Amino acid sequence: MATWEEIAEALVDYQQSCNSNQRLRRVQRDWSKVINFTCLDDPTVIFQMTVVKGEITEWHSGYAAQHDIHVRATSEDFADMFWGDLNPSRKYLQGEIKVEGSQEDVMRLDAITSIIWPDV
């Protein structure tokens, strides 16, 4: 099981990787969302991410009452996903990562996945 500190460390790298990826920023330039994340193996580990015009502007511990997307996975899957060691699309298709949101937002997350982790 990954700790909040490990997930947070992975999130720092993920934010830098996403925000420096010009192709991703161009594709997601009109996408602004608040995303909640809940760890299935430790429900006390909850965090949120704010995306504004395709840029991750902030993330922190806690739950946003007003959110657009809710992602649930194990702490290990979150850490591995943010480190780039896991392609979340596979886990999503296997039902191990659960995503609640509009169909368009789920498709956007899949597009992000294919740009950031094309070989994972």
C-alpha positions as CSV (number, residue, x, y, z in Angstrom):
1,M,0.0,0.0,0.0
2,A,1.4,3.4,-0.9
3,T,1.3,6.3,1.6
4,W,-0.1,9.7,1.0
5,E,3.6,11.0,0.9
6,E,4.4,8.6,-1.9
7,I,1.4,9.5,-3.9
8,A,2.1,13.2,-3.3
9,E,5.7,12.8,-4.5
10,A,4.4,11.0,-7.7
11,L,1.9,13.8,-8.2
12,V,4.7,16.4,-8.3
13,D,6.3,14.5,-11.2
14,Y,3.0,14.0,-12.9
15,Q,2.1,17.6,-12.7
16,Q,5.4,18.6,-14.2
17,S,5.2,16.0,-16.9
18,C,1.6,17.0,-17.9
19,N,2.1,20.7,-17.8
20,S,5.3,20.5,-19.9
21,N,3.8,18.3,-22.6
22,Q,2.8,20.7,-25.3
23,R,0.8,18.2,-27.3
24,L,-1.3,17.4,-24.2
25,R,-1.8,21.0,-23.4
26,R,-2.9,21.8,-26.9
27,V,-5.4,18.8,-27.0
28,Q,-6.8,19.7,-23.6
29,R,-6.7,23.5,-23.9
30,D,-10.5,23.8,-23.4
31,W,-10.8,21.3,-20.6
32,S,-11.2,22.7,-17.0
33,K,-12.2,20.2,-14.3
34,V,-12.0,19.4,-10.6
35,I,-11.2,15.7,-10.0
36,N,-11.5,13.8,-6.8
37,F,-9.5,10.7,-6.1
38,T,-10.3,8.1,-3.4
39,C,-8.0,5.2,-2.4
40,L,-10.0,2.0,-2.3
41,D,-7.5,0.4,0.2
42,D,-7.4,3.4,2.5
43,P,-10.5,5.6,2.3
44,T,-8.8,8.2,4.5
45,V,-6.5,9.0,1.6
46,I,-8.5,11.3,-0.6
47,F,-7.2,14.1,-2.7
48,Q,-8.3,16.4,-5.5
49,M,-6.8,18.0,-8.6
50,T,-7.8,21.1,-10.4
51,V,-7.2,21.3,-14.2
52,V,-7.7,24.7,-15.9
53,K,-7.5,24.9,-19.6
54,G,-5.5,21.6,-19.7
55,E,-3.0,22.7,-17.0
56,I,-2.9,21.1,-13.6
57,T,-3.0,24.2,-11.5
58,E,-3.2,22.5,-8.1
59,W,-3.7,19.3,-6.2
60,H,-4.0,18.6,-2.5
61,S,-5.3,16.3,0.2
62,G,-9.1,16.5,0.7
63,Y,-12.3,16.1,-1.1
64,A,-14.0,18.8,-3.3
65,A,-17.7,18.9,-2.7
66,Q,-18.1,20.4,-6.2
67,H,-16.3,18.2,-8.6
68,D,-16.7,16.9,-12.1
69,I,-15.0,13.5,-12.0
70,H,-14.3,11.0,-9.2
71,V,-11.6,8.4,-9.6
72,R,-11.3,5.4,-7.3
73,A,-8.3,3.0,-7.3
74,T,-5.8,1.5,-4.8
75,S,-3.1,3.7,-3.4
76,E,-0.5,1.6,-5.3
77,D,-2.3,2.1,-8.6
78,F,-2.5,5.8,-8.0
79,A,1.2,6.0,-7.2
80,D,2.2,3.8,-10.1
81,M,-0.1,5.7,-12.5
82,F,1.4,9.1,-11.5
83,W,4.9,7.8,-11.7
84,G,4.2,6.5,-15.2
85,D,4.7,2.8,-14.4
86,L,1.0,1.9,-15.0
87,N,-1.3,2.7,-17.9
88,P,-4.6,3.4,-16.1
89,S,-6.7,2.5,-19.2
90,R,-6.0,-1.2,-18.8
91,K,-6.9,-1.1,-15.1
92,Y,-10.1,0.9,-16.0
93,L,-11.1,-1.7,-18.6
94,Q,-10.5,-4.5,-16.1
95,G,-12.7,-2.7,-13.6
96,E,-9.9,-2.1,-11.1
97,I,-10.0,1.7,-11.5
98,K,-13.4,3.2,-11.3
99,V,-14.3,6.6,-12.9
100,E,-17.5,8.6,-12.3
101,G,-18.1,11.5,-14.6
102,S,-19.6,12.4,-17.9
103,Q,-18.9,10.2,-20.9
104,E,-17.0,13.1,-22.5
105,D,-14.8,13.5,-19.4
106,V,-14.0,9.8,-19.3
107,M,-13.0,9.9,-23.0
108,R,-10.8,12.9,-22.2
109,L,-9.0,11.0,-19.5
110,D,-8.5,8.2,-21.9
111,A,-7.0,10.7,-24.4
112,I,-4.7,12.0,-21.7
113,T,-3.6,8.5,-21.0
114,S,-2.7,7.7,-24.6
115,I,-0.6,10.9,-24.9
116,I,1.2,10.6,-21.5
117,W,1.7,6.8,-21.4
118,P,1.7,5.6,-25.0
119,D,4.1,2.8,-24.3
120,V,3.1,1.6,-20.9
